[in-house]
Amino acid sequence: MYKKSSDAEVLIATVTNALKEGDLIEADRNLKILFSQEPLSACMLNLSGILAEIRGERENARRYYLAAYIFDGSYAPALKNLDRVTSFVRNHGIDYGDTPEKREYEEAAYKIVYDEKHIGSVVKK
């Protein structure tokens, strides 16, 4: 998979912090720089959606979240944000994508047990 440059990672952190602090001008300025470096990035599209949502542009936010999800269907923050802006029930806040994602398989009720021939069987935990 594509690896982000260290400059892009710094910009992502800067934009995320600016959004959390409510500094929309700084977030917008750094998002434009990030866009020039990472034009097709689910993270950048998700952050653009957050900026639009904070500005009250819910339809634009939905479009950015959807674009991020279409670009990378495994990027959970975009899916969570898309779900939130298209749902009548708001059961979670904005996902900035700056916390590790909890994988569903870590909470699974089943596990794979291997026998002496290295053949796996699915069993309940």
ROBA-265188 format. One record per atom (N, C-alpha, C): atom name; x, y, z; residue number from 1. Coordinates in nm, 2 decimals, padded with zeros to 4 digits. Layout:
# residues N
+------+--------+--------+--------+-----+
! atom !   east !  north !     up ! seq !
+------+--------+--------+--------+-----+
!   CA !      X !      Y !      Z ! NUM !
...
+------+--------+--------+--------+-----+
This chain:
# residues 125
+------+--------+--------+--------+-----+
! atom !   east !  north !     up ! seq !
+------+--------+--------+--------+-----+
!    N !  00.08 ! -00.12 !  00.00 !   1 !
!   CA !  00.00 !  00.00 !  00.00 !   1 !
!    C !  00.09 !  00.12 !  00.00 !   1 !
!    N !  00.03 !  00.24 ! -00.04 !   2 !
!   CA !  00.10 !  00.36 ! -00.05 !   2 !
!    C !  00.14 !  00.41 !  00.09 !   2 !
!    N !  00.27 !  00.46 !  00.10 !   3 !
!   CA !  00.32 !  00.51 !  00.23 !   3 !
!    C !  00.33 !  00.66 !  00.22 !   3 !
!    N !  00.28 !  00.73 !  00.32 !   4 !
!   CA !  00.28 !  00.88 !  00.33 !   4 !
!    C !  00.42 !  00.93 !  00.36 !   4 !
!    N !  00.45 !  01.04 !  00.30 !   5 !
!   CA !  00.58 !  01.10 !  00.33 !   5 !
!    C !  00.57 !  01.16 !  00.47 !   5 !
!    N !  00.69 !  01.19 !  00.53 !   6 !
!   CA !  00.69 !  01.24 !  00.66 !   6 !
!    C !  00.64 !  01.39 !  00.66 !   6 !
!    N !  00.66 !  01.46 !  00.55 !   7 !
!   CA !  00.60 !  01.60 !  00.54 !   7 !
!    C !  00.45 !  01.59 !  00.55 !   7 !
!    N !  00.39 !  01.49 !  00.48 !   8 !
!   CA !  00.24 !  01.48 !  00.47 !   8 !
!    C !  00.19 !  01.44 !  00.61 !   8 !
!    N !  00.26 !  01.35 !  00.68 !   9 !
!   CA !  00.22 !  01.31 !  00.82 !   9 !
!    C !  00.22 !  01.43 !  00.91 !   9 !
!    N !  00.32 !  01.52 !  00.90 !  10 !
!   CA !  00.33 !  01.64 !  00.98 !  10 !
!    C !  00.21 !  01.73 !  00.95 !  10 !
!    N !  00.18 !  01.75 !  00.82 !  11 !
!   CA !  00.07 !  01.83 !  00.78 !  11 !
!    C ! -00.06 !  01.78 !  00.83 !  11 !
!    N ! -00.08 !  01.65 !  00.82 !  12 !
!   CA ! -00.20 !  01.58 !  00.87 !  12 !
!    C ! -00.22 !  01.61 !  01.02 !  12 !
!    N ! -00.11 !  01.60 !  01.10 !  13 !
!   CA ! -00.12 !  01.63 !  01.24 !  13 !
!    C ! -00.15 !  01.78 !  01.27 !  13 !
!    N ! -00.09 !  01.86 !  01.19 !  14 !
!   CA ! -00.11 !  02.01 !  01.20 !  14 !
!    C ! -00.26 !  02.04 !  01.17 !  14 !
!    N ! -00.31 !  01.99 !  01.06 !  15 !
!   CA ! -00.45 !  02.01 !  01.03 !  15 !
!    C ! -00.54 !  01.96 !  01.13 !  15 !
!    N ! -00.52 !  01.84 !  01.18 !  16 !
!   CA ! -00.60 !  01.78 !  01.28 !  16 !
!    C ! -00.60 !  01.86 !  01.41 !  16 !
!    N ! -00.49 !  01.91 !  01.45 !  17 !
!   CA ! -00.48 !  01.99 !  01.57 !  17 !
!    C ! -00.55 !  02.13 !  01.55 !  17 !
!    N ! -00.54 !  02.19 !  01.43 !  18 !
!   CA ! -00.60 !  02.31 !  01.40 !  18 !
!    C ! -00.76 !  02.29 !  01.40 !  18 !
!    N ! -00.80 !  02.18 !  01.35 !  19 !
!   CA ! -00.95 !  02.16 !  01.35 !  19 !
!    C ! -01.00 !  02.14 !  01.49 !  19 !
!    N ! -00.93 !  02.06 !  01.57 !  20 !
!   CA ! -00.97 !  02.04 !  01.71 !  20 !
!    C ! -00.97 !  02.17 !  01.79 !  20 !
!    N ! -00.88 !  02.26 !  01.76 !  21 !
!   CA ! -00.87 !  02.39 !  01.83 !  21 !
!    C ! -00.96 !  02.49 !  01.78 !  21 !
!    N ! -01.02 !  02.46 !  01.66 !  22 !
!   CA ! -01.12 !  02.56 !  01.60 !  22 !
!    C ! -01.05 !  02.66 !  01.51 !  22 !
!    N ! -00.92 !  02.64 !  01.48 !  23 !
!   CA ! -00.85 !  02.74 !  01.39 !  23 !
!    C ! -00.87 !  02.70 !  01.25 !  23 !
!    N ! -00.99 !  02.74 !  01.19 !  24 !
!   CA ! -01.03 !  02.69 !  01.06 !  24 !
!    C ! -00.94 !  02.75 !  00.95 !  24 !
!    N ! -00.89 !  02.87 !  00.97 !  25 !
!   CA ! -00.81 !  02.94 !  00.87 !  25 !
!    C ! -00.67 !  02.86 !  00.86 !  25 !
!    N ! -00.61 !  02.82 !  00.97 !  26 !
!   CA ! -00.49 !  02.74 !  00.97 !  26 !
!    C ! -00.52 !  02.60 !  00.91 !  26 !
!    N ! -00.63 !  02.54 !  00.94 !  27 !
!   CA ! -00.66 !  02.41 !  00.89 !  27 !
!    C ! -00.68 !  02.42 !  00.74 !  27 !
!    N ! -00.75 !  02.52 !  00.69 !  28 !
!   CA ! -00.77 !  02.53 !  00.55 !  28 !
!    C ! -00.64 !  02.56 !  00.47 !  28 !
!    N ! -00.56 !  02.64 !  00.53 !  29 !
!   CA ! -00.43 !  02.67 !  00.46 !  29 !
!    C ! -00.34 !  02.55 !  00.45 !  29 !
!    N ! -00.34 !  02.47 !  00.56 !  30 !
!   CA ! -00.25 !  02.35 !  00.56 !  30 !
!    C ! -00.32 !  02.24 !  00.48 !  30 !
!    N ! -00.45 !  02.23 !  00.47 !  31 !
!   CA ! -00.52 !  02.13 !  00.38 !  31 !
!    C ! -00.49 !  02.16 !  00.24 !  31 !
!    N ! -00.47 !  02.28 !  00.20 !  32 !
!   CA ! -00.44 !  02.31 !  00.06 !  32 !
!    C ! -00.30 !  02.27 !  00.03 !  32 !
!    N ! -00.21 !  02.28 !  00.12 !  33 !
!   CA ! -00.07 !  02.24 !  00.10 !  33 !
!    C ! -00.07 !  02.08 !  00.10 !  33 !
!    N ! -00.15 !  02.02 !  00.19 !  34 !
!   CA ! -00.16 !  01.88 !  00.19 !  34 !
!    C ! -00.21 !  01.82 !  00.06 !  34 !
!    N ! -00.31 !  01.89 !  00.01 !  35 !
!   CA ! -00.37 !  01.85 ! -00.12 !  35 !
!    C ! -00.27 !  01.85 ! -00.23 !  35 !
!    N ! -00.18 !  01.95 ! -00.23 !  36 !
!   CA ! -00.08 !  01.95 ! -00.34 !  36 !
!    C !  00.02 !  01.83 ! -00.32 !  36 !
!    N !  00.04 !  01.78 ! -00.20 !  37 !
!   CA !  00.13 !  01.67 ! -00.18 !  37 !
!    C !  00.06 !  01.53 ! -00.19 !  37 !
!    N ! -00.06 !  01.53 ! -00.14 !  38 !
!   CA ! -00.14 !  01.40 ! -00.13 !  38 !
!    C ! -00.28 !  01.42 ! -00.20 !  38 !
!    N ! -00.28 !  01.44 ! -00.33 !  39 !
!   CA ! -00.42 !  01.47 ! -00.39 !  39 !
!    C ! -00.52 !  01.36 ! -00.37 !  39 !
!    N ! -00.47 !  01.24 ! -00.37 !  40 !
!   CA ! -00.57 !  01.13 ! -00.36 !  40 !
!    C ! -00.54 !  01.05 ! -00.23 !  40 !
!    N ! -00.59 !  01.11 ! -00.12 !  41 !
!   CA ! -00.56 !  01.05 !  00.01 !  41 !
!    C ! -00.70 !  01.05 !  00.09 !  41 !
!    N ! -00.73 !  00.93 !  00.14 !  42 !
!   CA ! -00.86 !  00.92 !  00.21 !  42 !
!    C ! -00.85 !  01.01 !  00.34 !  42 !
!    N ! -00.73 !  01.02 !  00.40 !  43 !
!   CA ! -00.72 !  01.10 !  00.52 !  43 !
!    C ! -00.74 !  01.25 !  00.49 !  43 !
!    N ! -00.68 !  01.29 !  00.38 !  44 !
!   CA ! -00.70 !  01.43 !  00.34 !  44 !
!    C ! -00.84 !  01.46 !  00.31 !  44 !
!    N ! -00.91 !  01.37 !  00.24 !  45 !
!   CA ! -01.05 !  01.39 !  00.21 !  45 !
!    C ! -01.14 !  01.39 !  00.33 !  45 !
!    N ! -01.10 !  01.31 !  00.43 !  46 !
!   CA ! -01.18 !  01.30 !  00.56 !  46 !
!    C ! -01.16 !  01.43 !  00.63 !  46 !
!    N ! -01.04 !  01.48 !  00.64 !  47 !
!   CA ! -01.01 !  01.61 !  00.70 !  47 !
!    C ! -01.08 !  01.73 !  00.64 !  47 !
!    N ! -01.09 !  01.72 !  00.50 !  48 !
!   CA ! -01.17 !  01.83 !  00.43 !  48 !
!    C ! -01.31 !  01.82 !  00.46 !  48 !
!    N ! -01.36 !  01.70 !  00.48 !  49 !
!   CA ! -01.50 !  01.68 !  00.52 !  49 !
!    C ! -01.53 !  01.74 !  00.66 !  49 !
!    N ! -01.43 !  01.72 !  00.75 !  50 !
!   CA ! -01.45 !  01.77 !  00.89 !  50 !
!    C ! -01.45 !  01.92 !  00.88 !  50 !
!    N ! -01.36 !  01.98 !  00.81 !  51 !
!   CA ! -01.36 !  02.13 !  00.79 !  51 !
!    C ! -01.49 !  02.18 !  00.74 !  51 !
!    N ! -01.54 !  02.11 !  00.64 !  52 !
!   CA ! -01.67 !  02.15 !  00.58 !  52 !
!    C ! -01.78 !  02.14 !  00.68 !  52 !
!    N ! -01.78 !  02.03 !  00.76 !  53 !
!   CA ! -01.88 !  02.00 !  00.86 !  53 !
!    C ! -01.88 !  02.11 !  00.97 !  53 !
!    N ! -01.76 !  02.14 !  01.01 !  54 !
!   CA ! -01.75 !  02.25 !  01.12 !  54 !
!    C ! -01.80 !  02.38 !  01.07 !  54 !
!    N ! -01.78 !  02.41 !  00.94 !  55 !
!   CA ! -01.83 !  02.53 !  00.88 !  55 !
!    C ! -01.98 !  02.53 !  00.86 !  55 !
!    N ! -02.04 !  02.42 !  00.88 !  56 !
!   CA ! -02.19 !  02.41 !  00.86 !  56 !
!    C ! -02.23 !  02.36 !  00.72 !  56 !
!    N ! -02.13 !  02.32 !  00.64 !  57 !
!   CA ! -02.16 !  02.28 !  00.50 !  57 !
!    C ! -02.17 !  02.13 !  00.50 !  57 !
!    N ! -02.29 !  02.08 !  00.56 !  58 !
!   CA ! -02.31 !  01.94 !  00.58 !  58 !
!    C ! -02.31 !  01.86 !  00.44 !  58 !
!    N ! -02.36 !  01.91 !  00.34 !  59 !
!   CA ! -02.37 !  01.84 !  00.21 !  59 !
!    C ! -02.23 !  01.82 !  00.15 !  59 !
!    N ! -02.14 !  01.93 !  00.16 !  60 !
!   CA ! -02.01 !  01.92 !  00.12 !  60 !
!    C ! -01.93 !  01.82 !  00.20 !  60 !
!    N ! -01.96 !  01.82 !  00.33 !  61 !
!   CA ! -01.89 !  01.73 !  00.43 !  61 !
!    C ! -01.93 !  01.58 !  00.39 !  61 !
!    N ! -02.05 !  01.56 !  00.36 !  62 !
!   CA ! -02.10 !  01.43 !  00.32 !  62 !
!    C ! -02.02 !  01.38 !  00.19 !  62 !
!    N ! -02.01 !  01.48 !  00.09 !  63 !
!   CA ! -01.94 !  01.44 ! -00.03 !  63 !
!    C ! -01.79 !  01.41 ! -00.01 !  63 !
!    N ! -01.72 !  01.48 !  00.08 !  64 !
!   CA ! -01.58 !  01.45 !  00.11 !  64 !
!    C ! -01.57 !  01.32 !  00.18 !  64 !
!    N ! -01.66 !  01.29 !  00.28 !  65 !
!   CA ! -01.65 !  01.16 !  00.35 !  65 !
!    C ! -01.68 !  01.05 !  00.25 !  65 !
!    N ! -01.77 !  01.06 !  00.16 !  66 !
!   CA ! -01.81 !  00.96 !  00.07 !  66 !
!    C ! -01.69 !  00.94 ! -00.03 !  66 !
!    N ! -01.63 !  01.05 ! -00.07 !  67 !
!   CA ! -01.51 !  01.04 ! -00.16 !  67 !
!    C ! -01.40 !  00.96 ! -00.09 !  67 !
!    N ! -01.37 !  00.99 !  00.03 !  68 !
!   CA ! -01.27 !  00.92 !  00.11 !  68 !
!    C ! -01.30 !  00.78 !  00.12 !  68 !
!    N ! -01.43 !  00.75 !  00.15 !  69 !
!   CA ! -01.47 !  00.61 !  00.16 !  69 !
!    C ! -01.45 !  00.53 !  00.03 !  69 !
!    N ! -01.49 !  00.60 ! -00.08 !  70 !
!   CA ! -01.48 !  00.53 ! -00.21 !  70 !
!    C ! -01.33 !  00.51 ! -00.25 !  70 !
!    N ! -01.25 !  00.61 ! -00.21 !  71 !
!   CA ! -01.11 !  00.60 ! -00.25 !  71 !
!    C ! -01.04 !  00.49 ! -00.17 !  71 !
!    N ! -01.08 !  00.47 ! -00.04 !  72 !
!   CA ! -01.02 !  00.37 !  00.05 !  72 !
!    C ! -01.13 !  00.32 !  00.14 !  72 !
!    N ! -01.19 !  00.21 !  00.10 !  73 !
!   CA ! -01.30 !  00.16 !  00.18 !  73 !
!    C ! -01.26 !  00.10 !  00.31 !  73 !
!    N ! -01.13 !  00.09 !  00.34 !  74 !
!   CA ! -01.09 !  00.04 !  00.47 !  74 !
!    C ! -01.06 !  00.15 !  00.57 !  74 !
!    N ! -01.07 !  00.27 !  00.52 !  75 !
!   CA ! -01.04 !  00.39 !  00.61 !  75 !
!    C ! -01.16 !  00.42 !  00.70 !  75 !
!    N ! -01.16 !  00.36 !  00.82 !  76 !
!   CA ! -01.28 !  00.37 !  00.91 !  76 !
!    C ! -01.32 !  00.51 !  00.95 !  76 !
!    N ! -01.23 !  00.60 !  00.97 !  77 !
!   CA ! -01.28 !  00.74 !  01.01 !  77 !
!    C ! -01.38 !  00.80 !  00.91 !  77 !
!    N ! -01.35 !  00.78 !  00.78 !  78 !
!   CA ! -01.44 !  00.84 !  00.68 !  78 !
!    C ! -01.58 !  00.77 !  00.69 !  78 !
!    N ! -01.58 !  00.64 !  00.71 !  79 !
!   CA ! -01.70 !  00.57 !  00.71 !  79 !
!    C ! -01.78 !  00.61 !  00.84 !  79 !
!    N ! -01.71 !  00.62 !  00.95 !  80 !
!   CA ! -01.78 !  00.67 !  01.07 !  80 !
!    C ! -01.84 !  00.81 !  01.06 !  80 !
!    N ! -01.76 !  00.90 !  00.99 !  81 !
!   CA ! -01.81 !  01.04 !  00.97 !  81 !
!    C ! -01.92 !  01.04 !  00.87 !  81 !
!    N ! -01.91 !  00.96 !  00.77 !  82 !
!   CA ! -02.02 !  00.95 !  00.67 !  82 !
!    C ! -02.15 !  00.90 !  00.74 !  82 !
!    N ! -02.14 !  00.80 !  00.82 !  83 !
!   CA ! -02.25 !  00.74 !  00.89 !  83 !
!    C ! -02.31 !  00.85 !  00.98 !  83 !
!    N ! -02.23 !  00.93 !  01.05 !  84 !
!   CA ! -02.28 !  01.03 !  01.14 !  84 !
!    C ! -02.36 !  01.14 !  01.07 !  84 !
!    N ! -02.31 !  01.19 !  00.95 !  85 !
!   CA ! -02.37 !  01.30 !  00.89 !  85 !
!    C ! -02.49 !  01.26 !  00.81 !  85 !
!    N ! -02.51 !  01.13 !  00.78 !  86 !
!   CA ! -02.62 !  01.08 !  00.70 !  86 !
!    C ! -02.73 !  01.01 !  00.79 !  86 !
!    N ! -02.70 !  01.01 !  00.92 !  87 !
!   CA ! -02.79 !  00.94 !  01.01 !  87 !
!    C ! -02.87 !  01.04 !  01.10 !  87 !
!    N ! -02.99 !  01.01 !  01.13 !  88 !
!   CA ! -03.07 !  01.09 !  01.22 !  88 !
!    C ! -03.02 !  01.08 !  01.37 !  88 !
!    N ! -02.96 !  00.97 !  01.40 !  89 !
!   CA ! -02.91 !  00.95 !  01.53 !  89 !
!    C ! -02.76 !  00.97 !  01.53 !  89 !
!    N ! -02.72 !  01.06 !  01.62 !  90 !
!   CA ! -02.57 !  01.09 !  01.63 !  90 !
!    C ! -02.52 !  01.02 !  01.75 !  90 !
!    N ! -02.46 !  00.90 !  01.73 !  91 !
!   CA ! -02.42 !  00.83 !  01.85 !  91 !
!    C ! -02.26 !  00.83 !  01.86 !  91 !
!    N ! -02.19 !  00.91 !  01.78 !  92 !
!   CA ! -02.05 !  00.93 !  01.80 !  92 !
!    C ! -02.01 !  01.06 !  01.74 !  92 !
!    N ! -01.90 !  01.12 !  01.79 !  93 !
!   CA ! -01.85 !  01.24 !  01.75 !  93 !
!    C ! -01.76 !  01.23 !  01.62 !  93 !
!    N ! -01.70 !  01.34 !  01.59 !  94 !
!   CA ! -01.61 !  01.35 !  01.47 !  94 !
!    C ! -01.49 !  01.25 !  01.49 !  94 !
!    N ! -01.46 !  01.18 !  01.39 !  95 !
!   CA ! -01.34 !  01.09 !  01.39 !  95 !
!    C ! -01.24 !  01.15 !  01.31 !  95 !
!    N ! -01.13 !  01.21 !  01.37 !  96 !
!   CA ! -01.03 !  01.28 !  01.30 !  96 !
!    C ! -00.93 !  01.18 !  01.24 !  96 !
!    N ! -00.94 !  01.05 !  01.27 !  97 !
!   CA ! -00.84 !  00.96 !  01.22 !  97 !
!    C ! -00.71 !  00.96 !  01.28 !  97 !
!    N ! -00.70 !  01.02 !  01.40 !  98 !
!   CA ! -00.57 !  01.02 !  01.47 !  98 !
!    C ! -00.56 !  00.92 !  01.59 !  98 !
!    N ! -00.65 !  00.84 !  01.60 !  99 !
!   CA ! -00.64 !  00.73 !  01.70 !  99 !
!    C ! -00.64 !  00.60 !  01.63 !  99 !
!    N ! -00.57 !  00.50 !  01.69 ! 100 !
!   CA ! -00.56 !  00.37 !  01.63 ! 100 !
!    C ! -00.70 !  00.31 !  01.62 ! 100 !
!    N ! -00.73 !  00.24 !  01.51 ! 101 !
!   CA ! -00.86 !  00.18 !  01.49 ! 101 !
!    C ! -00.86 !  00.05 !  01.56 ! 101 !
!    N ! -00.97 !  00.02 !  01.63 ! 102 !
!   CA ! -00.99 ! -00.11 !  01.70 ! 102 !
!    C ! -01.04 ! -00.20 !  01.59 ! 102 !
!    N ! -00.97 ! -00.31 !  01.57 ! 103 !
!   CA ! -01.01 ! -00.41 !  01.48 ! 103 !
!    C ! -01.12 ! -00.50 !  01.53 ! 103 !
!    N ! -01.22 ! -00.53 !  01.45 ! 104 !
!   CA ! -01.32 ! -00.62 !  01.49 ! 104 !
!    C ! -01.28 ! -00.76 !  01.53 ! 104 !
!    N ! -01.17 ! -00.81 !  01.46 ! 105 !
!   CA ! -01.13 ! -00.94 !  01.49 ! 105 !
!    C ! -01.06 ! -00.95 !  01.63 ! 105 !
!    N ! -01.02 ! -00.84 !  01.69 ! 106 !
!   CA ! -00.97 ! -00.84 !  01.82 ! 106 !
!    C ! -01.07 ! -00.87 !  01.93 ! 106 !
!    N ! -01.20 ! -00.85 !  01.89 ! 107 !
!   CA ! -01.31 ! -00.87 !  01.99 ! 107 !
!    C ! -01.39 ! -01.00 !  01.95 ! 107 !
!    N ! -01.34 ! -01.07 !  01.86 ! 108 !
!   CA ! -01.41 ! -01.18 !  01.80 ! 108 !
!    C ! -01.44 ! -01.29 !  01.91 ! 108 !
!    N ! -01.56 ! -01.35 !  01.90 ! 109 !
!   CA ! -01.60 ! -01.45 !  01.99 ! 109 !
!    C ! -01.54 ! -01.59 !  01.96 ! 109 !
!    N ! -01.47 ! -01.60 !  01.85 ! 110 !
!   CA ! -01.41 ! -01.72 !  01.80 ! 110 !
!    C ! -01.26 ! -01.70 !  01.78 ! 110 !
!    N ! -01.19 ! -01.81 !  01.78 ! 111 !
!   CA ! -01.04 ! -01.81 !  01.75 ! 111 !
!    C ! -01.01 ! -01.94 !  01.67 ! 111 !
!    N ! -00.89 ! -01.93 !  01.61 ! 112 !
!   CA ! -00.85 ! -02.04 !  01.53 ! 112 !
!    C ! -00.75 ! -02.12 !  01.61 ! 112 !
!    N ! -00.77 ! -02.25 !  01.62 ! 113 !
!   CA ! -00.68 ! -02.35 !  01.69 ! 113 !
!    C ! -00.63 ! -02.44 !  01.59 ! 113 !
!    N ! -00.49 ! -02.46 !  01.59 ! 114 !
!   CA ! -00.42 ! -02.54 !  01.50 ! 114 !
!    C ! -00.39 ! -02.68 !  01.56 ! 114 !
!    N ! -00.41 ! -02.79 !  01.49 ! 115 !
!   CA ! -00.37 ! -02.92 !  01.54 ! 115 !
!    C ! -00.22 ! -02.95 !  01.50 ! 115 !
!    N ! -00.18 ! -03.07 !  01.53 ! 116 !
!   CA ! -00.04 ! -03.11 !  01.51 ! 116 !
!    C !  00.00 ! -03.11 !  01.36 ! 116 !
!    N ! -00.10 ! -03.12 !  01.27 ! 117 !
!   CA ! -00.08 ! -03.11 !  01.13 ! 117 !
!    C ! -00.09 ! -02.97 !  01.07 ! 117 !
!    N ! -00.10 ! -02.87 !  01.16 ! 118 !
!   CA ! -00.12 ! -02.73 !  01.12 ! 118 !
!    C ! -00.24 ! -02.70 !  01.04 ! 118 !
!    N ! -00.35 ! -02.78 !  01.08 ! 119 !
!   CA ! -00.48 ! -02.75 !  01.02 ! 119 !
!    C ! -00.56 ! -02.68 !  01.12 ! 119 !
!    N ! -00.61 ! -02.56 !  01.08 ! 120 !
!   CA ! -00.69 ! -02.48 !  01.17 ! 120 !
!    C ! -00.83 ! -02.51 !  01.18 ! 120 !
!    N ! -00.89 ! -02.49 !  01.30 ! 121 !
!   CA ! -01.03 ! -02.51 !  01.33 ! 121 !
!    C ! -01.08 ! -02.39 !  01.40 ! 121 !
!    N ! -01.20 ! -02.34 !  01.37 ! 122 !
!   CA ! -01.26 ! -02.23 !  01.43 ! 122 !
!    C ! -01.33 ! -02.28 !  01.56 ! 122 !
!    N ! -01.30 ! -02.22 !  01.67 ! 123 !
!   CA ! -01.37 ! -02.26 !  01.80 ! 123 !
!    C ! -01.41 ! -02.14 !  01.87 ! 123 !
!    N ! -01.51 ! -02.15 !  01.96 ! 124 !
!   CA ! -01.55 ! -02.04 !  02.04 ! 124 !
!    C ! -01.45 ! -02.02 !  02.15 ! 124 !
!    N ! -01.43 ! -01.89 !  02.19 ! 125 !
!   CA ! -01.34 ! -01.86 !  02.29 ! 125 !
!    C ! -01.39 ! -01.89 !  02.43 ! 125 !
+------+--------+--------+--------+-----+
